[in-house]
Amino acid sequence: MDAIDRKILKVLQQDARASLQQIGQAVGLSASPCWERIRKMEQSGVIEGYTVRLNAQALDLRDTVLVQVTLDSHSDNTLEKFGETLAAIPEVIEAWLVSGEYDYLLRVAVRDTRDYERLLRERLYKIKGIRHSKSSFVLRTLKKADLPI
C-alpha cells in the first residue's frame, strides 16, 4: 500500500458510495487505475466490504450499554459456544475477547433501561457459563471515528 491507496481508503471511509470519478479526482488518478487499486485492496482483504452507517437514535435505540462478562470456564468449547450465542443476539452489536479482569466486553444497543432489563432476563442471563457481568450505560459519545489511514 502506498500513499495513493491510503487516500483512496480515506475517501471510501467518508463515502463508500463515491463514484470512481469522484475518488479519482480526490486522489489524482483516472477512474480505471482507481478501480484497479480498489479491486486489489478488496482481494487482499484490506477492504472487507461496504456498509451503511445507521443512526441508532432514529431507529429508537437510544441507549448503548457496555457489558463486561466473566465466564466460569475458558475452554475452547466454552469460548466457541459463547461466541455463537452472542452472534444470535441482535442487540449485541460488538463483542471482544479482552485481557484483564473480565473476559469479554460487549457493546449492546437498546431502546432504554427497560429494554436492557428485558435483554438481561430473556437472553444474557440465560447463557450458561457466565459467572459475573457488569453493565455501564454510555452517557455521551465523545468521539466516533474511522480507522486512521
BELPENOR-V547533 format. One record per run of one state. SS is the DSSP state (@ for helix, = for strand, . for the rest). FROM is the first residue (numbers start at 1). LEN is the number of residues. Records with the same first field share a line. If there is no record, write none. Layout:
SS=FROM-LEN / FROM-LEN
This chain:
.=1-2 / 15-5 / 28-3 / 45-18 / 72-4 / 88-4 / 98-6 / 111-2 / 123-1 / 127-3 / 138-12
@=3-12 / 20-8 / 31-14 / 76-12 / 113-10 / 124-3
==63-9 / 92-6 / 104-7 / 130-8
